[in-house]
Amino acid sequence: MLLYNPLFVNDLQQDLDSVQEIFDKDYRERFKPGHAYEDHNPSRPPLSDERSLGSVIKLLSVSSSHTEEYNAWLKAIPPYILALVFVVKRFYRSEWGDSWREYFSVDTVDGAPAHELRMNYRKILASYLRVGFDQNGGWRTFKLRQDFMAAEKIQMEDDISASVVVPKDVIKEFCAQTIPNEILYQAREIDLELVFKYLKILTILSHK
């Protein structure tokens, strides 16, 4: 199940400091010998217009092409900091320059900073995937990539449609002998009775 919920931070200013360190890091020496070709210009900073969000995600993902030191550094980054990095990259505009921090904020609740991230004082929603339950009955939820866009399917009918393409001689008992085609294509709405018919056809095919 897909969920759309706010993105939370721990301490906004400290978290943004951590994000700034990631943006300022020199990434030119992250590859093992012989793998530098995987990035045509490794000196590109994360906020560069020459790097897409996907490129930044790849940049900050553990890889066998990276040195052990670089992978260890990546593993030490808390997931919520990486999520914040990707959010900033997703919405960053070149005209922001080095002042990108000014566009992100949290509310003040009871005199203390809250934890729900906002951009231009508007809530930021993130996509999460719920996958079953843990041993205590709580939801197992995972945050999806910031560039993930879920597709929506509109159901236009209640029936199930199925199609199959098979050689005619495989299903001779199911069709008239006068049909000239050597290969048959069937596409039809199916009910429970036809489900068993198609299962029988598939069984025949599996033994050919």
C-alpha positions as CSV (number, residue, x, y, z in Angstrom):
1,M,0.0,0.0,0.0
2,L,1.3,3.5,-0.9
3,L,1.1,6.1,1.8
4,Y,1.6,9.9,1.4
5,N,2.8,11.4,4.6
6,P,4.9,14.4,5.8
7,L,8.7,14.3,5.8
8,F,10.1,14.6,9.3
9,V,13.4,16.0,10.5
10,N,15.2,15.7,13.9
11,D,16.7,19.1,14.5
12,L,16.3,21.1,11.4
13,Q,19.4,23.3,11.6
14,Q,21.6,20.4,12.6
15,D,20.2,18.3,9.9
16,L,20.7,21.0,7.3
17,D,24.3,21.3,8.5
18,S,24.7,17.6,7.8
19,V,23.2,18.1,4.3
20,Q,25.6,21.0,3.7
21,E,28.5,18.7,4.5
22,I,27.3,16.2,1.9
23,F,26.9,19.0,-0.7
24,D,30.4,20.3,0.0
25,K,32.2,16.9,-0.1
26,D,34.8,16.3,-2.9
27,Y,33.5,13.2,-4.8
28,R,36.4,12.9,-7.3
29,E,38.2,10.1,-5.4
30,R,35.3,7.8,-4.6
31,F,36.0,5.2,-7.3
32,K,38.2,2.2,-7.2
33,P,40.9,2.1,-9.9
34,G,39.4,1.3,-13.3
35,H,35.9,2.6,-12.4
36,A,36.3,6.3,-12.8
37,Y,34.6,6.1,-16.3
38,E,31.3,5.5,-14.6
39,D,31.0,9.2,-13.9
40,H,32.0,11.4,-16.9
41,N,32.7,14.3,-14.6
42,P,33.0,13.2,-10.9
43,S,33.8,16.8,-9.8
44,R,30.2,17.9,-10.3
45,P,28.7,18.9,-7.0
46,P,25.3,17.4,-6.0
47,L,23.5,20.7,-6.5
48,S,25.0,21.3,-10.0
49,D,22.6,21.7,-12.8
50,E,24.7,19.0,-14.6
51,R,23.5,16.4,-12.0
52,S,20.0,15.1,-12.1
53,L,18.2,13.8,-9.0
54,G,18.8,10.2,-10.2
55,S,22.5,11.0,-10.6
56,V,22.7,12.3,-7.0
57,I,20.9,9.1,-5.7
58,K,23.4,7.0,-7.6
59,L,26.2,9.2,-6.2
60,L,25.1,8.5,-2.6
61,S,24.4,4.8,-3.0
62,V,26.7,2.1,-1.9
63,S,28.4,0.4,-4.9
64,S,31.0,-2.2,-5.6
65,S,32.7,0.4,-7.8
66,H,33.4,2.6,-4.8
67,T,36.2,2.4,-2.4
68,E,35.6,0.8,1.0
69,E,36.2,4.1,2.7
70,Y,33.6,5.8,0.6
71,N,31.0,3.1,1.1
72,A,31.7,3.2,4.9
73,W,31.0,6.9,4.8
74,L,27.8,6.4,3.0
75,K,26.6,3.7,5.4
76,A,27.2,6.1,8.3
77,I,24.7,8.6,6.9
78,P,21.3,8.3,8.7
79,P,18.5,7.5,6.2
80,Y,16.5,10.6,7.2
81,I,19.5,12.8,6.3
82,L,19.7,11.1,2.8
83,A,16.0,11.7,2.4
84,L,16.5,15.4,3.2
85,V,19.4,15.6,0.7
86,F,17.1,14.2,-2.0
87,V,14.3,16.5,-1.1
88,V,16.6,19.6,-1.4
89,K,17.9,18.4,-4.7
90,R,14.4,17.7,-6.0
91,F,13.2,21.2,-5.4
92,Y,16.5,23.1,-5.8
93,R,16.6,26.0,-8.3
94,S,19.9,27.5,-9.5
95,E,18.8,31.0,-8.6
96,W,18.8,29.9,-4.9
97,G,22.6,29.7,-5.0
98,D,24.1,28.9,-1.6
99,S,20.9,30.2,0.1
100,W,18.9,27.1,-0.3
101,R,18.5,26.7,3.4
102,E,16.3,29.7,3.6
103,Y,13.5,27.8,1.7
104,F,13.1,25.0,4.3
105,S,11.6,25.4,7.7
106,V,9.5,23.8,10.4
107,D,6.7,25.3,12.6
108,T,7.2,26.4,16.1
109,V,5.1,24.5,18.6
110,D,4.9,25.4,22.3
111,G,8.0,27.6,21.7
112,A,10.1,24.8,20.3
113,P,10.9,23.9,16.7
114,A,8.6,21.1,15.4
115,H,9.7,18.3,13.1
116,E,7.5,18.4,10.0
117,L,9.5,19.7,7.1
118,R,8.1,22.6,5.0
119,M,9.3,24.3,1.9
120,N,8.2,28.0,1.4
121,Y,6.0,27.3,4.5
122,R,4.1,24.6,2.7
123,K,4.1,20.9,3.8
124,I,6.2,18.5,1.9
125,L,4.6,15.1,1.3
126,A,6.8,12.0,0.8
127,S,5.8,8.6,-0.6
128,Y,6.1,5.5,1.6
129,L,5.4,1.9,0.9
130,R,3.7,-0.2,3.6
131,V,4.7,-3.9,3.4
132,G,2.9,-6.1,5.9
133,F,3.4,-6.0,9.7
134,D,6.2,-6.6,12.1
135,Q,6.1,-9.1,15.0
136,N,4.4,-6.6,17.2
137,G,1.6,-5.8,14.7
138,G,3.0,-2.5,13.6
139,W,3.2,-1.4,10.0
140,R,6.5,-2.1,8.1
141,T,6.9,1.1,6.2
142,F,9.7,2.1,3.8
143,K,10.3,5.5,2.2
144,L,10.4,5.5,-1.6
145,R,12.8,7.5,-3.7
146,Q,12.0,11.2,-4.1
147,D,11.7,10.8,-7.8
148,F,9.2,7.9,-7.6
149,M,5.8,8.7,-9.1
150,A,3.2,6.0,-8.6
151,A,1.0,5.1,-11.5
152,E,-2.8,5.0,-11.2
153,K,-5.0,2.4,-13.0
154,I,-8.6,3.2,-13.7
155,Q,-10.8,0.0,-13.7
156,M,-13.3,0.2,-16.5
157,E,-15.0,-3.2,-16.1
158,D,-15.5,-6.0,-13.6
159,D,-14.5,-8.9,-15.9
160,I,-11.0,-10.3,-16.2
161,S,-9.6,-10.3,-19.7
162,A,-7.1,-12.9,-20.9
163,S,-5.3,-13.5,-24.1
164,V,-3.2,-16.3,-25.5
165,V,-1.4,-17.1,-28.7
166,V,-0.8,-20.8,-29.5
167,P,-0.2,-23.2,-32.5
168,K,-3.5,-24.5,-33.7
169,D,-2.5,-28.2,-33.5
170,V,-1.9,-27.8,-29.7
171,I,-5.6,-27.0,-29.0
172,K,-7.4,-29.0,-31.8
173,E,-10.0,-30.3,-29.3
174,F,-11.0,-26.7,-28.4
175,C,-11.6,-25.2,-31.9
176,A,-13.4,-26.0,-35.2
177,Q,-11.3,-27.9,-37.8
178,T,-12.5,-25.4,-40.4
179,I,-10.4,-22.6,-39.0
180,P,-7.6,-22.0,-41.5
181,N,-5.1,-20.2,-39.3
182,E,-2.1,-22.1,-38.1
183,I,-1.7,-19.8,-35.1
184,L,-4.7,-18.7,-33.1
185,Y,-5.1,-15.6,-31.0
186,Q,-7.9,-15.5,-28.4
187,A,-8.8,-12.5,-26.3
188,R,-12.0,-12.6,-24.4
189,E,-13.6,-11.8,-21.1
190,I,-13.5,-14.8,-18.9
191,D,-15.7,-16.1,-16.1
192,L,-14.9,-18.9,-13.7
193,E,-15.8,-21.7,-16.2
194,L,-13.4,-20.2,-18.8
195,V,-10.6,-19.9,-16.2
196,F,-10.5,-23.6,-15.9
197,K,-10.5,-24.0,-19.7
198,Y,-7.5,-21.7,-20.0
199,L,-5.7,-23.5,-17.2
200,K,-6.2,-26.8,-19.1
201,I,-4.7,-25.2,-22.2
202,L,-1.7,-24.0,-20.3
203,T,-1.3,-27.5,-18.8
204,I,-1.2,-28.9,-22.3
205,L,1.4,-26.3,-23.4
206,S,3.6,-27.0,-20.4
207,H,4.0,-30.7,-21.6
208,K,4.9,-29.8,-25.1
